Amino acid sequence: MLSNDIQANEQLYRAVKRSRPDWLDDNNRPTSAMFKDTNGVSVDRDGAREEPEIINFMCDVSLPKRVKSIVRLSASECFETGAEVKADPSEINPYHANIFLDAADIRRYNIQALKLARASKLVFFDETKEWT
């Protein structure tokens, strides 16, 4: 059972759905759009799992048939921007969490989203799936 306290050394994984081509630029680097949602953005915590297991879980269990790619960033990178990371486990996904940016300050919000995009690293990309 995962603690609800997110640790700085945890890795967080964000799926890029097939319906969101604007989340990657022409070089398949994450864009700030990937982190812009005033209701928070969904991520999976590593939960002491190996990366291939995390990718398979996201592709087959969390978002079957919808994952085009996955990016990774650390919780510490979120904390450094002033973003909050809150655990939000469900029956289907005990690793689920949300990243919240400072929606009260639009300038800070945009800077946080950009910093998180720059800190993110593409760890999975499915060439066979078409954007929808």
LINJOSUL-V322506 format. One record per residue. N is the residue number from 0. RES is the residue in one letter. SS is DSSP state (2 for helix, 1 for strand, 0 for the rest). PHI is phi as a letter, one per 40 degrees, with the letter a starting at -180 (* if undefined). Layout:
n=N res=RES ss=SS phi=PHI
n=N res=RES ss=SS phi=PHI
This chain:
n=0 res=M ss=0 phi=*
n=1 res=L ss=0 phi=c
n=2 res=S ss=0 phi=c
n=3 res=N ss=0 phi=c
n=4 res=D ss=0 phi=c
n=5 res=I ss=0 phi=c
n=6 res=Q ss=0 phi=c
n=7 res=A ss=0 phi=d
n=8 res=N ss=0 phi=c
n=9 res=E ss=0 phi=c
n=10 res=Q ss=1 phi=c
n=11 res=L ss=1 phi=b
n=12 res=Y ss=1 phi=b
n=13 res=R ss=1 phi=b
n=14 res=A ss=1 phi=c
n=15 res=V ss=1 phi=b
n=16 res=K ss=1 phi=c
n=17 res=R ss=0 phi=d
n=18 res=S ss=0 phi=c
n=19 res=R ss=0 phi=b
n=20 res=P ss=2 phi=c
n=21 res=D ss=2 phi=c
n=22 res=W ss=2 phi=c
n=23 res=L ss=1 phi=b
n=24 res=D ss=0 phi=c
n=25 res=D ss=0 phi=c
n=26 res=N ss=0 phi=b
n=27 res=N ss=0 phi=g
n=28 res=R ss=0 phi=c
n=29 res=P ss=1 phi=c
n=30 res=T ss=0 phi=b
n=31 res=S ss=2 phi=c
n=32 res=A ss=2 phi=d
n=33 res=M ss=2 phi=c
n=34 res=F ss=2 phi=b
n=35 res=K ss=0 phi=c
n=36 res=D ss=0 phi=a
n=37 res=T ss=0 phi=c
n=38 res=N ss=0 phi=c
n=39 res=G ss=0 phi=g
n=40 res=V ss=1 phi=b
n=41 res=S ss=1 phi=c
n=42 res=V ss=1 phi=b
n=43 res=D ss=1 phi=b
n=44 res=R ss=1 phi=c
n=45 res=D ss=0 phi=c
n=46 res=G ss=0 phi=f
n=47 res=A ss=0 phi=g
n=48 res=R ss=0 phi=c
n=49 res=E ss=0 phi=c
n=50 res=E ss=2 phi=d
n=51 res=P ss=2 phi=d
n=52 res=E ss=2 phi=c
n=53 res=I ss=2 phi=c
n=54 res=I ss=2 phi=c
n=55 res=N ss=2 phi=c
n=56 res=F ss=2 phi=c
n=57 res=M ss=2 phi=c
n=58 res=C ss=2 phi=c
n=59 res=D ss=2 phi=b
n=60 res=V ss=2 phi=b
n=61 res=S ss=2 phi=c
n=62 res=L ss=0 phi=b
n=63 res=P ss=0 phi=d
n=64 res=K ss=0 phi=g
n=65 res=R ss=0 phi=b
n=66 res=V ss=1 phi=c
n=67 res=K ss=1 phi=c
n=68 res=S ss=1 phi=a
n=69 res=I ss=1 phi=a
n=70 res=V ss=1 phi=b
n=71 res=R ss=1 phi=b
n=72 res=L ss=1 phi=a
n=73 res=S ss=1 phi=c
n=74 res=A ss=2 phi=c
n=75 res=S ss=2 phi=c
n=76 res=E ss=2 phi=c
n=77 res=C ss=2 phi=c
n=78 res=F ss=2 phi=c
n=79 res=E ss=2 phi=c
n=80 res=T ss=2 phi=c
n=81 res=G ss=0 phi=g
n=82 res=A ss=0 phi=c
n=83 res=E ss=1 phi=b
n=84 res=V ss=1 phi=b
n=85 res=K ss=1 phi=b
n=86 res=A ss=1 phi=c
n=87 res=D ss=0 phi=a
n=88 res=P ss=0 phi=c
n=89 res=S ss=0 phi=b
n=90 res=E ss=0 phi=c
n=91 res=I ss=0 phi=c
n=92 res=N ss=0 phi=b
n=93 res=P ss=0 phi=c
n=94 res=Y ss=0 phi=c
n=95 res=H ss=1 phi=c
n=96 res=A ss=1 phi=a
n=97 res=N ss=1 phi=b
n=98 res=I ss=1 phi=b
n=99 res=F ss=1 phi=b
n=100 res=L ss=0 phi=c
n=101 res=D ss=0 phi=c
n=102 res=A ss=0 phi=c
n=103 res=A ss=0 phi=c
n=104 res=D ss=0 phi=b
n=105 res=I ss=2 phi=c
n=106 res=R ss=2 phi=c
n=107 res=R ss=2 phi=c
n=108 res=Y ss=2 phi=d
n=109 res=N ss=2 phi=c
n=110 res=I ss=2 phi=c
n=111 res=Q ss=2 phi=d
n=112 res=A ss=2 phi=c
n=113 res=L ss=2 phi=c
n=114 res=K ss=2 phi=c
n=115 res=L ss=2 phi=c
n=116 res=A ss=2 phi=c
n=117 res=R ss=2 phi=c
n=118 res=A ss=2 phi=c
n=119 res=S ss=0 phi=c
n=120 res=K ss=1 phi=b
n=121 res=L ss=1 phi=c
n=122 res=V ss=1 phi=b
n=123 res=F ss=1 phi=a
n=124 res=F ss=1 phi=a
n=125 res=D ss=0 phi=c
n=126 res=E ss=0 phi=c
n=127 res=T ss=0 phi=c
n=128 res=K ss=0 phi=c
n=129 res=E ss=0 phi=c
n=130 res=W ss=0 phi=c
n=131 res=T ss=0 phi=b
